[in-house]
Amino acid sequence: MPDPMMYQQDTFVVLEPNQPEQFLTAAELLEKLQAILTQRQENLPRELQRFTSIQAQAQYLIDTSCEFDLGPGEYLQWYAVRLEK
């Protein structure tokens, strides 16, 4: 039986163009995605349009994706990492 710790997503490494990598908690990543989505409500991907709240959109991205396209040459990528054994 797999260890449940293998499926915890407490910390993420976040990558952005021309920026050093950042380590964010799940709450910090949710906040960052919400800030980005707030500015992009006019041009959302179809799968995000079905959610009525920005928080639900951001949580959906965390749960199902690891990248959000922000335009030509711009993106936000995140990957769950485990910092402890």
N, C-alpha and C positions, 0 to 999 in steps of 0.2 A: 504494500500500500504506500503511495507517495506521501511524503511529508507535507502537511498543509503549508509549511513555511515556503515551499517552492512556489506557491501561488499567491503569496502576499505581494502587493504592489504598494510599498510604503515610500519608496524613493525612486526617482526617475532622473536619468541624465537627459538634458535638453540641449539640442543642437540648433543653432541658427547661423545663417551666413555671416561671415566676418565677425563672429562673436566667440569667445571662449566657451567651452562646454560648461553647463551649470548643473548642479545637483539640486533638485527640488523635491519637496515632500509632495504627496498626492494632493493635499489641500492647496499648496502653492501652484502646482501645475493646473489645477482646476481654476484657480483665480486668474492665472495667466491666459488660459484659453478663453475664459469668459470675457476678459478685457479685449482680446482679439476679435471674438465673435460679436461683441457689442458694436464694433466699428464696421462689421461686414454683414449685417442683417439684410442688406439689399441684394447681396450676391452670394447666397449660400448654396452649397451643393444640395442636390435633391434630397439625399438621405437625412440632412439636418433640418430641412424645411418642415418636416412633420412634427417637430417638437415645438411646444408653445413657450418654453422658457429657455433662456440662454444657459442656465445651469444644466438643464437636461441635455442641451446640445453639447456642451463641454464634457459632461460625463459620458455621453455616448462616444465621443471621440476618444476619450481615455480608454474606454472599455473595448473599442472595436478597431482602433487605428493606431498608428505610430507616426503619422505625418499629416500635416495640414498645409496645403498649397496656398501661399499667400499672394501669388502672382508670378510673373516672369522673373526667375532667378531668386525668388524669395520663398522660404518654407520654414516650418517649425517641425522638428522631429523630436520624439521622446521615446525612451526605452526604459522599461522597469529594470532596476538593478538591485542587487542584494549587497549591502555593505558589510554584513557580518555573516559568520558561519553559524 
